[in-house]
Structures are given as structure tokens and as C-alpha cells.
């Protein structure tokens, strides 16, 4: 395998913790952050997620007959300037609208339980206050308009469900980008219950089978999200005007999210932990000046630092997600799963893995190299691997520079394939040596 570049891209890694809040004036609203990989929070209907009440935008309207397309809010001229700024002028938006109208027909919208199982469909009825949050949905519509995937009933069904929409969207994006690239390729039909690769692609006069996979949200990320969402008011309550607050775990609690038993304990104790930190904040607020650190046994400590500009903020480090090494293990498992799906095909295989955005490529490649050395037979069919830093964010699907992992320098055709798959240039470590 070749040596990788330093990183798959910028941005915060999924091994980091928590989140931050900052204010200069008193906070009137708190925006809920979208996590890695992850799953958007619908604001169109009132419901509870991890115990947090999510309220609808009063300007939004739910179309009970499912006919959202009749009054698609994101096609209103009032939003033209904002969407132009986001790179979504009216012609491009019209193509996306056309694809979405085919995916979410009135009949399909009525069939979907939008309160709990609705996927991207909820964004058709919300986000009026924040147009940029509908961009991932527009990208799906544009890709649908490109490939017209209606005979692929499995993919279409997955796009309509919340729990699988973001996974299906990466496969759809790969399909649309392959079509845009002009490469010679074929879509492989699914054969339930058997799992099959996604595509055949011709490179250097040879056919390769390609399987696209996403490192889905892990259990550790679920717990981190639960803590973050449930702690939005709590993080505001520990603030003291003119200071930055930091919520930090003890050594014991910092490790809990790394095991199943620890995650169970964290979930059970979240309310107790928040209450303890709020008591510590009240103690600090009552002092003539906030102490640099307040112990919150056995959970951790709360620290305060005076800001130079008089602003107020908070940093939450209490529940971290996975370490880079743990994320790399998940990448390795996805590579193995992809190769397993290629068994029975004579062509060499190409796993395309959407790794957590910000995961250092070097860490992932070290894990893959070690796995190949331990069990070379598992990689006998592997032609090369493409790692893509991938995250669905409020600005749309974000891709880092793709990295090719192979035993020899990638060919020009292989490099073009990786580049066109995500429409980003490939860093070729072999050319840099």
C-alpha cells in the first residue's frame, strides 16, 4: 500500500468532543448543530429526540395531502438571492425540484410516517428560516434528475427513509458523478437477499467492481449527540458574562463512551451530571470573581477564563466521540464488508469508503496495511481502495480530497476515477516522493 498524505481534509475530526456556544449579546435562540455523518434534525413537526422538544417553525406548513410541490418554499423568489449566494441559482434549483417531486410524490409523502420515519422529506416542509439547511436535499434532487434511478427500487426506498437516506445519498452521488465523468460504467442490479456491488467501471482496459459504503453514525456518536442535544440549555446556564466556560470530564468519565457498559452508564447519569455542573456554576457565579476551576466530583470540573473582548462562551468536552484509531477500525470493517460483497465476481474490486470527515488518512491506512498483513487472503480480490472524507453538513455534502490506497502507484485512470467520483482532485503520494 502507498503512503498516504497527512490528512483526508480539513474540518474537525470525529474524535473530538462536544461543542461550543458563544454570545456577545444575550442569547435569544440556540441553533442545534448537525453532527458527523450524520442525520439532519427536522424542524417541520413537533416531536422529541433524545428527550429534547423540537418545535416547528410557525411559518412552515405541513401539506396533509402530501402535495408539498404545489407550494415548494425553496422555489419562492424571496429566497433567490440567498440561494444564489449558496451556489444554487434558479436553473439548478429547478432541476433539483424536478428530481425531488418525482421522489416524494403526494402518495409517497402520505405513506411515510414523517414524524418518526420520514427521511429527507421533512426538509421539504421546514428550514424556511435557514435556507442553507435544505442544500443537502437539493443535491439529492439534482442527482436524481441526473440518473433517473426509478428501476432501482431498493435505492429509491432507502432514499425515502430517515435511517437510510444519508447512506443511500452517497451511493446516489457516486452514481451521478460517474455518469457526469464520461467513464464507461454499468450499474449492477441488486439481487435480494444477496448483497451485490454497486457498479462495474472500466479502467485501463479492465473492468473493476465497485462498492460504495459509508461509515455510519456509531453508538459512541449517538451518545455524544444525545449529550449535546440535551445539554443545549445547560451549556447556556453555566456561562458567566465576560468568561469562557469549559465543561471537562474526569479521567473516569472521559473513558465511558468507549465501551458499551460505559455508554449505558452515561445515558443513565446524564441528568445527574448536568445538575452537578449547574450547581458548580451557581457556586462560581456567587463568588466575587469566578474561580479558574471548580471541581465537580466525581464527574469532572468546570473552568472559567476571562475573555479579552468581554464576550461570553462555553466549550463542552464532556462526551467525546471515537478516537481516530477507533474510526480507522470502522473503516477497515467497511472495506472488509465491501470485499465480501464482491465474492463471486471475477473482476478485481474497488471499495469506496466514505470515512468520517477529518479522520487522518494516515491512521486509516496504517490500520488497512496491518489488516492486509494479518490476512492477505481477505484482500486477494482488492484492486485498490478509495477513501473519501465525507460529511453531510448544513452547507451540503462535504468531500475531502480522495486518497487512493494501493500496493503500487495508481494509474492515471484510477486517479481520474477517484477524482470524478467526488469531483475533487486526488493527492497522489507516489508523485510527491
N, C-alpha and C positions, 0 to 999 in steps of 0.2 A: 504494500500500500504506500501511496505517496505521502510525504509530509504535508500537513495542511497549513493554510495560513493561520494567523493568530486567532481570528475570530470569524464567525459567520455573519457578523454585522453589529451595528451599534444598538443602542437601546438598553434598557435594564434587563438583566438576566432573571430567569425564573427562580434562581437560587436565592434571590434577595428576599427581604421581608417586607411585610406590611405596606404602609403608605403614609402620605403626609397631607396635612391641611395647613393652609396659610391664610391670614386675613390682615388687611390694613384697616378696613372699616368693619363694624360688627357683621357677622355672617348672617345673611338672610336665607340662603339656600346652600345645600351641600350636594354637589354632583357625585353620583355613585360611579366609581372608577370601574372600567372594564378590565378584567384580568386576562392573562395569557391564554392564548388559546382558546380562548376561550369563548363563552356563551354570553350573548348580549342579554341585558335586563330590559324586559319590555315594560313600558310605562303606559300602555294603552288601556289596561284594565286593572282595577284594584285587586291585589292578591298579596299573599305573604310568601317571602322567600327567605329561608333560614331565620324565620321569626321577625323579619323586618317588613313593615307595612309599606307597600309601594302604591302610591296614589296616581291616578290618571291626570293627564293634562286636561283641564276643564275645556280647553279649546278643541280637543280631539273628539271625534265622533265615531262610534262603532256602528258599522253598517250591518244591521241584523240580518239583512237579506244576503250578505256576503258580497254585495256589488261595490267594493271599495274603488274599483277603477273608474266608476262614474264621476267621482269627485276626488281623484288622487291628489293629495295635498302637495306632494313634491313636484307636481307639474304646474302649480299655480305661478303666474307671472311675478307675484310678490316675492318669490324666492329665487328668481332668475339671477340676480346679482350675487347672492351668496353661493349658489351652485356654480356659477362661472368662476368664482374665486377658488372653489374646490376642484376645478377641472372638469366639471360636469355641465357643459353648455346644453342648451335645449336639444339639439340634434342627437347628442349622445344619450341624454336622458330619455328621449323618445324611444330609442332602441331598447333601453333597459326597461322602460314601461311596457313595451310590447312583449318582451320575454316574461316579465312578471305577471302580466294579465293572462298569459297562457298557462303559467304555473299555478297561480292562485285564482282559478275561476270562481264565480259565486257558489257553484255547487261544492267545490273543494273547501272553500272557506267555511261554509256551513257544516261540512263534515268534520272539520278539525275542532278539537276541544281547545280553543285558543287560550283558555285560562291556564291550562297546565301542560298541554302537549303541543300547542302551536309553536311552529318554528319561526322563521323569518316573517311569516305572515303578520305578526303583531306589529312589526315596524311599518306596515302599510297604514296603520291607524294611529300612529304616535310619532313622537320626536318632532312635532311641529315647532317646538321651541328651540330645538337643536338640530338643524338640517344635516349637519355633518354626520350624525349618528345613523342616517339611512344609507350612507355611501356603500357599506358592505352589501346591502340588499340590492342597490343599483348595479354593483359589479356582478352579482349573481344573475340579474336580469339581462345584462349585456352578454354574458357568457351563454345564457340560454338562447338568446337571439342568434348567437354565432353558430351553435352546434345543433339546435333543434333536437334535444335528446329524448323525444317522446316515446320512441320504441324501447328505450332503456328504462323500463318501468321500475326497476329496483332503485336506480339512482334518483328518479323523479320522486318516488315515495320518500326516500331519505331526505331529500331537499325540503319536504313539507313538514318534517317533524323536528321539534326543538332539539331533542337529544342527539340527532344525527346530522342536522343541517350544516354545521360548520365542517364536519368531516366530508360530507358529500360535496360541499362547495369547493374544497381543494381539488378533488377529483375532477369536478366540472371545469375549474380553472385550468387544470393541466390539459384537459381535452381541448378547450377553446384555444389555448395558446399553441398547442400542436397544430391545430388547423390554421391558425394565423401564420405559423412559421413556414409553411410550404413543405415541411418534411413529409416523406412518404410514410404513412402510418395507417393502422387499422384499429378500430375499436373492437375489443374482444367481448362477445356477448356473455352475460352472466348465465350460469347453469346451476341454479339452486337444486339441492342444498350444497353442492360443491362450490368451493371458492376458486375463482379464476383470476389471472392477472387482468389489468385494465386495458393495455394496448400492446400491439406489435409495432415496432418502429424500425425502419431500415436505416442503418448507419454503416458507412464504409462498405457498402455492397452486401452487408449481412443483416439478418433480422434479429432483433432482440425483443424479449417480452418485458413489459414494464408494469410494475405495481406501485401505485401511489398510496402512501399511508401518512396519517397524522398522529403525532404523539398527543393523544387526547388528554384532557384535564385529569390529573392524578388525584388520588384520595387526599394526599397531602395538600394539594392546591385547593381542593374542596374545603378542607378545614380552614385553610388560610383565608379563603373567600368568605366563609361563614363568620370568622372572627372579624374580618374587615367590614363586612356589611353591617353586622350587629353592633359595631363599635363606632359608627359614624357620629351619633350624638355624643358618645362617651369621649371621643377624641377632642371634640369642641369643649366639653366640660372640664378637661384637665388643663386647658390653656389659661395662661395668665398674661394680661396685657403687657406687651413690650418684651416678652420672653419666648424663646423656642423651647417647647417641652419635648422630651424623648421618653417613650414607653419601652422599657427594656426588660427582657426575661432573665430570670436566674439561670444558672448553668443547668439545673434540673429541668426547668420548663422549656428551655431552648431546644432540648432534645426530644420532647414528647411527640412532635409532629413527624418524627422519623419512623415510628412503629405503630402498628395497628392498635395495640393496647394504649399507647400514649395518646393517640388521636381520640380514642373513646373517652379517656380521662379529660382531655382538653375540652371536648364538647360538653361533658357533664359539668365542668367547672367554670365555663366562660362567664356566667353571670356573677359568680363569686369573685372572679379575678377582676372584672370591671369595677365591681363595688369596692374592692380593696384599693384599687388605684384612684378611684374618685375620693375615698376618704383621705388618701395621701395628698391628693391635690388640694382638698379643703384645708388640710394642715399647712401646706405650703402657702396657700393663699392668706391664711390667718397670720403668718409671720410678718414682721416689719418689712423684710425683703425675702423673696423665695430662696430657699437653700439650693445649693448646686445639685444636691442629690437627696432623695427621700427613699429609704428602704421600704419595700412592700413585701415583707416575708409571708409565705415562702416563694412568692410569685416572681419577684424581681425588684426593680427600682424605677423611680420616676426622677428625671433630672431636668434642670432648667438652666438655660443660658440666655443672658441679656442680649438683645439684638441691637446692632448699631443704629439702625434706622427706625427703631420703635415699633416695628411690625411684630405680629404675633403668629405663631405657628405650632404645629405638633408633628412629630415623626413617630411612627408606630412600628417597632421592630419585634413585637411580642411573638407573633406566629410566623415563622419563616416557611417558605415553600421548600422544594427539594434542592439539594446541593447540585453543583454541576456534574459531579460523579454519579449521583443518583439519576439525573436526567440522561446522562450518557448510557446508563444501563437500560433505560426505557427505549432509547434509540436503537440499541443493539437488539432488543427483543422485537422491535418493529421490523428491523432488517431480517431477522430470522423468520418472522411470520410471512413477510413478503416472499422470501425464497421458498418457503414451504408451499405457497400458492402456485409457484412456478413448476413444481414437480409434475411430470407427465408431459411437459413441453420440451422439445428438442433444442430450442434456441437458448442462448445464454440469457441470463436475467439481469434486470436493472431495477433494484429497489430505489424508489424516490421517496425520501423520508422528510416530512415536514417536522423538523425538530423545533423545540421551544426557542422562540426568538431570543437572541443574546447568549445562547449556550455556546461557549468557546468550541470551535470546530476541533481544536487540538485535543480536547478532553474526549470528545466523541470518537475521534479516530484512534486514539490510544486504546479505548475500550474495544473498538471493532478489530484492531490489529491483534490484541490479546485473544479475543474470541476466535479469530481465524487460526491463530497458532494452536489454541487448545483443541479445536475441532475443525480441521481443514476440510473434511468431507462435507460439512454443512454449507461450505461456500464453493463447492465444486462447480455449480452452475452459474455462479455470480460473475457477470461480465465487469461491471463497475457499479458503484453506489453514488447517488447524488443526495447530498444533504442540503436542505434548504431551511434557513431560519424563517419561521412563519408565525404570524400572529394576526388575528382579526382584531382590529382596533377601531376606535371611533372614527378614524380617518380612512378606513378601508383595510383590505388585506395588505399587510406589510411583508415584504420579502427581503431577506438579506442576500448578499452575494452567494450564489450556489457554490458548493465545494464538491469536487469530484474525488472520490476515494477509489483508488485502483492500485494494482501491483506494478503498473508501468505508466509512463506519461500518457495522458488521454490524447486521443486523436483530435484533429480539427472538427470532425463530425460529432464526436462525443461532446466536445466543448460547446459546439453550436446547439446541440440538443439540450444541454443543461441551461444554457443561456436563454434559449427560446421558451423553455418550459415555464420560466418565471419572468421572462422579459428583463433580465438583468445580466450584465457582463459577468463572466466567470473568472475568478482569480486562479491562475494555473501555477501552482507552486513549482512545478518542474521547470517552467520557463524562467523562474526567478532565481534559480540556483546557479 
